[in-house]
Amino acid sequence: MRKCGEVAWGDADWPSLIGEVCRFVEGEKALLLVSDRFGVYHHSLSHRHKSEATERYNSGYNIADPRLPFSMTTAPGDARTGQQYLRNETFSDTEYFNEITVRADVMDSVHGVICDGEITGRVALSVQRGFGSDFFDTTSVKRMRAALPLLEQAVMLSAKLNLRSGMDDGMEASCMIDGESNVRFSRSADAQALEATGIGAVSNGRLLIRQSAIADLFARAFARPRLDSPVRFRIASEPPFYCNFRLSEVPEPMRWMMAGGRCLLLTFVTTPDVPDELTEQFAAAYGLTARERHIVQQVASSGNLRASAEALEISYETLRSHMKNVYEKTNFRTLSDVIQAVRTGDLSNLL
């Protein structure tokens, strides 16, 4: 189970981990399930399932799952077999049985609840066997229970690491957002931070975007198969502040959270606007070139180097080289010192 730690850091992938747990529990195929805000499971990742079978499950049969009410009562860290919840013969005459159980060849399962928390939601793993095999016994249930704590560590660590590390330097909050504006945060304070930006209100786990132009931007982003580079925009806040936003692809270690459809990572920060006259004053005082003045203006406005490099359409290393020259001319040692001096009109290093 070494892969449990590796997937959180991106050194291994989730499908291979799911396959490893499936074999450990003595199953043939598996589904990673993540619940939505209505308490309904959606398939996230799978092992040895055909894509049409998982898509069919997510298309509405997940709501009709006769075992759903029973599985939702299982505590995190615990596991049950499908037959313990509800025997096959009790719903064998239903559409669900024919379209999901039979067509996907799932005779029995071991359902283990990995976690159920604010950051992750309710996450479970269903390891399954087909109709040509025997029903699961208590040995497989015990094996699933033994694997659940390790899976919980992987889920929690990947969420915390990647929701935070997906941000640029200076980006202070983040969330996952899907095409229907459902959001999930790494910490409760981030929900309040997002609302404070003025982009909209968060209600029942959904972001209600106020400006139609911003809603259209999100729609266009989700219409693209993949974002090759982050989408950046900003919203004016209380003067002299504005909010920088960054919409990007979800880091690979967080793919397990993308249940029911594609998600993107939204990061945001509130920074003060920097008037041109402050930058001009700073540049003139320290003898900066026109190019260096332009770079300092961008860096002081965005608050971080990577975002500035993208905005200026230069490489990160080129920007760092220019900033090294700025440090030498101004006698400031760090990026934060330069930003603070520009924003406040501080020329004390001249003395």
Secondary structure, 3 states (H helix, E strand, C coil): CCHHHHHHHCCCCHHHHHHHHHHHCCCCEEEEEEECCCCCEEEEEEECCCHHHHHHHHHHHCCCCCCHHHHCCCCCCCEEEHHHHCCHHHCCCCHHHHHHHHCCCCCEEEEEEEEEECCCEEEEEEEEECCCCCCCCHHHHHHHHHHHHHHHHHHHHHHHHHHHHCCCCCCCEEEEEECCCEEEECCHHHHHHHHHCCCEEEECCEEEECCHHHHHHHHHHHHCCCCCCCEEEEEECCCCEEEEEEEEECCHHHHHHCCCCCEEEEEEEEEECCCHHHHHHHHHHHCCCHHHHHHHHHHHHHCCHHHHHHHHCCCHHHHHHHHHHHHHHHCCCCHHHHHHHHHHCCCHHHC
